[in-house]
Amino acid sequence: MAKEKKILIVCGEPSGDVNAAALVRGIKQIYPDVIISGVGGEFLRKAGVNIYSDIKDLAVLGLFDALKKLPAFFALKDFLMQKIKEGKPDAVILVDFSGFNLRLAREINNSVPVIYYISPQVWASRRGRLKSIKKYISRMIVLFKFEEKFYKKYGVEVDCVGHPLLDIVKPSMGKKELLDSLKFKDSRTTIALLPGSRKSEVENILPLMLKSAKVIRRKLLGSAQFLIAKSPQVKWDIYNRLIIKAGKLDLKIVEGKTYDCLNAADFALVASGTATLETLIMQKPFVIIYRLSLLNYLLYLPQVKIPYIGMVNILAGKKIVPEFIQFGATPQKIAKETLRILKDPARLEQMQKELARAKASLGEPGASLRAAHCVVSLLQ
């Protein structure tokens, strides 16, 4: 490959930033002289990417959240198109963030090879996007075997590399070390709360989790303690305000250490999204919680074509982890099911077996490097 190949990479969410950074490290391992610029966050920056625009204010949840940010998205698209015209990259890599990235791909209009890493969930909803993918994406790089099968059925060029989280999800300390640092007791039931990585998610879901936690604590006669896995992308005052409003709980907030929180937990309440896969990889029993604003939910509901919302259940082809969605997500229901699982050793064991099978379906470690080889082969 000739010297100084250039790549533009675009991701818009914290989870995409983590996976994009792992991909970039893989590309640079194969081809150290590549120059990579684009849109991302702290992880991409640390991986050596020249960041044009930070993702801090880009992540959205639902249509109305996206509408508020339309002017910023239009300005960013125009800015990136100008960078593409000036810099003439050899390829553009789009990472997840489909609402923006598919529109950018249309604007690029095959003037540059476009690689899409981490597929939009067109197999679950909005299949009309397949038309754009077929027309404007040079190659899909997907994480799941069922996605590869889906795209091949529709004649889309696709490679399946497995899931990069298998290399990323690793705790940095032992359970006792974290609990000791928080002055928590190892003898108590520890429950992790993962309310998401976006401001709107945290505001929608954390109050529900805290109310559920209060019910669980009361039923366990005060022997439960709770960890909130805080996203670095969401300000402390949001968490503090919601916790004060919820009232007294034996609770600690831990920033930027989701895997350590999961490692220390006996159980987890998890917002639907990437965190469900992280919890799966950590092999922790959990329940899934999903709640949008009412208007966003009513718009979202008719588009869904699959019976489950959690990726762990989609992978298993059946409900192995309870899902609490919108009106069905009440503190009483969440607490009742959590306690049922915690107090039933046979059910806990069965869930662990099902989680192990679902994890095995994610493939082998090394996905980011395999994805990097796909990118470099296309550049060549």
N, C-alpha and C positions, 0 to 999 in steps of 0.2 A: 504494500500500500504506500502511496506517495506520502511525503511529509505534510504535516500541518493540515490534516483533515479537520473540518469544522462541523460541529453539531449544535443545533439549537434544541434545548429540552424545555418542556412546559408541563408543570404540575401545579395544582391549585389548592391542595389540602395537606394537612400534616401527615396522614398515612401515606399519601403519594410521595411526599418529600423523603420519607424514610426509605421507601422502595426504590425511588429514583436515584437516591444517593448510592445505594448498594449496586445498582446497575452501572452507574458512572464509575465506581471503583473497579468493577469488573472490566469495563471497556478500557480503562486506563492501564489495567494489569496486562491486557492483551496488546494495547497500542498506546504507549505512554505519551506520544507526541500529539495526541488528539486535543483540540481546543474546544471546550464545551461552555456554552453560555445559555442563559435563559431565565425562566421564572421558577422560583422555588423558595425554600426556607433555609433554616440553619443547617440541616443535614446536607443539603446539596452544596451549600457554601463551604462546609467543612470538607466535602469531597473534592473541592477544587473547582467548582463551577463559578463562573463570573455571573453573579445574579443581577439581572436588569431590574427585576421587580420582585419584592418579597410577597409571600403568600398570606401574610398576617390577616389582611382584610378581605381575602378572596373567598374563603369557604362559606358556602350557603347551605341551608336546609329547607327545601321546598320552593315552590314557584314564587311565592310572594317575597320571600327573602331574596331570591335571585332578581326579581323585578326592581327592588330598591337599589341594586348595585349595577343595573344595566349600563348607566353612563360610564362607570369605571371599567366595565368589561369591554365596551366598545372602544374606549380610549386605549386599553391594553392591546386589543386586537390590532388596531391601527399602528400602534407603536411596534408590535412584533412584526407586522408585515413590512414596515419600513426597515427594521433590522435585517429581515430576510433579503430584501432588495439590495441593501447596502453590503451586507456581509457574505451573501451567497453561500449559505451553509451547504454541506454535502448531504445532510439529512436533517429532518426534524423528528424528534421523539416526543410523542404526546403521552402523558402518564395519567390514566384515569380522567377525572374532572371533565366528564363527557359533554355537559351543557356548553361549556366554552370551547373545548378542544375540537369537537366535531365542526363547529362553526369556523374555527381557525383553519381546519383542514380544507373546508370548502373554499375559503378565501385563498389559500395557497394554490388550490386547483391544479395539483400535479406538477407545479413548476419546480418542486423539490421533492425527492422521495420522502414519504411520511410513514413513520413506524409508530404503531399504537401499542403501548405497553400497559397492561392491566385493562382489560376490556370493559366497555360500558355494558351494563347488564341487560342487553337487548333480548336475551333469552327469557328474561323475567317480565319486561315491560317495554313499551315504545319500540316495537319491532320495525317501525318505519325508518328507524335510524340505519338499518341494514343497507338501505339504498345508498346513503352517504358513505358508509364504510366501504362498500364494494367499489364505489366510484373514486373516492379520494384517498384511501389508505393503501399504501404499497404492501404492507405486511402487518398482520396482527400477531402480537406475542402474548399468549394467554397463560393463565396460571392453573386452570383446571381442565382435566381430560374431557369433561362434558362440553366445555366451551369449544375445544378443538373440533369435536364431533359436530357441534352446532354450526360452526363457521364453514367447515368442509361441505356440509349439506347444502349450503347456499353459495358455494363456489368462491369463498374468500381465502386468499393466501394466508396461512396461519401456522404458527409453531407453538407447541405447548412445552413450557419449561419447568413446570412445577411451581410451588409457592415460595417466594423469597423470605417470608416470615420464619420459615424453618431454620434459616441461618441467623435471623435477627433476634427472635424471642428467646432470650437467655437472661435469667436473673443475675444481678451483680453481687448479691450477698445471700447468705442463708436465712431461713425463716426466723431462727432465734435471734440472729444479729439485728434484723430489722425490728422485730418486736421489742427487743431490749432497748434499741435506740429511741423507740417511741414510748418507753415505759409501759408497754402492754404485757399482759401475762400470757405465757405459752399455754397455760391450762384452760384458757377461755376459748370459746368458739369465735374465730375471726372471720368476718365477712367483708369482702372487698366490694366497693361500689365504683363502677366504671361508667360515668354518665356521658361519655363522649368527648370529642376533641374540639367541638365548635361551640361558640358562645350560645347559639340558639338551642343546641342540643342540651347543654348543661342547664339552661334556664327552664327547658321543658321537662327534663327527665330527673334531674337531681332532687327537686322537691318531692316527687313521687317516690324515689328511692329512700329518701330520709323518712318519709311517713311510713314506708314499709319497714324500715329499720327499727322504728320506734315500736311497732307492733311485734316484730321478731324479738326485740330485747325484752319486752314485757312478758311474752310467752315463755322465754327462756330464763325468766326470773333474774334478769340483769346479768346473766353470764355471757352475753355476746358483746363483742367489741368490733368496731367498724373502721375500715380504712377507705378514704376517698383517693382514688388515683387521679391526681390533678393534671390536666393538660397544660404544658407551658404556654400554649397559644391563648388560653383563657385567663383573664385577670383574676387576681386573688379576691378582689372586693366582691365579685359575683358569687364565689363560693361562700365567703364569709357572710354576706347578706342572707343567702338562702339557708345557711346553717343556723344563724341567729333566729330567723323566722321559724325554723322547724322546732326549736326548743332543745332541751338537754338530751345529749346522747354521749355515750362513751366512744369518742370518734377522733381520728387524726386525719389530717390532709397531708398527702405525700406527693410532692411535685416531681414529674419526670421520671418516675420509677414504677411504671405500671407492672413490669414483670416481677419486680421485687414484691409489690403488693399482692399479686396473684400467687406468688410462691409462698407467701406467708399466710394466705387465706385458706380456710376450710371450705368456703363457698363464695360465689360471686353473683352480684346483680349487675347485668351488663347491658348497656345500650346497644341496639342493633347496629352493626357496622363492622369495621376491621377488628374491634376489640373482641368480638365473638370468636374470631379465628385465633387471636392471641390467647384467649382463655382456653380454647380447644387444644392448642399446641402445648400449653402448660398443664393440660389434663386435669383441670379443676371443674368440679360440678358447678353448674350455674343455671340461671334463668335469663331469658332475653326480654328486654323491655323496649317498646317502640311507641313513641308518641310525637305527633306533629300538631301544629295549630289546626283547628277544625277545617278551615278552608283548604289548606294544603293537603290534609288527609282526604277530603272529599274529591279533590282533583287527582290525587295519587291512586285512590282505590280502584277506579275503573281500568287503569292501565296494567294492573298486576295480573299476570297469567300463570302464576305458580302458587301452590298451596301453602308454602312456608316463606317466612321472611328472613330467618337466620340461616347463614351459609352452612353452619354445621348440620342443620336439618336437610338443607338442599343436597348436601354431599351424601348424607345417609339415605336419602330418599324416603325418610319417615321422621316423625317428630321424636327425637331422642332428648331434646332439651325443651322445656316448656317455654312458650311464647306468650307474652302479654302485650297486646296491641291495642292502642287508642282507648276505646271505651271499656275494653276488657282489662286494661291496666289500672287496677285499683290497689291501694296498699293492702287491703284485706286479702285479696286473691293472691297477690305476690307473696305476702308473708305466709299465708296458709300453705302454699305449694312449697315454699322454701323449707318450712318446718317439717312438712311431710317427708321430703327427701332426706333432710338431715337426721330425722329420727327413724329412718327405715334403712338399716344396713344392706338388706338385699337389693333395694332399689338403687342405693348409692353404688353398689358393686356393679349392677347392671349398666348404670349410666357410664361408669368408668370403662367398662368393656366396649360400649358403643362409641364412646369418645376416642378410644384407642383405634378402633376400626376407621373412624372418620379421619383421624390424623394420618393414618397410613395411606389414605387416598390422596393426600396432598403431594405425594411423590417423595423424592429423595432431596436431601440438602444440596446446595449448589445451584439453585435456580437463577440467581442473579448473574453468575458467570456464564451459565448456558444462554441466558438472554443476551448477554454482552457478545457472545460468539455470533448469535443471530444478527445483531446490529453490525458488527464488524464485517461479517460476510456480505451483507447488503451494501456496505460502503465500498467493498472491493469490487 
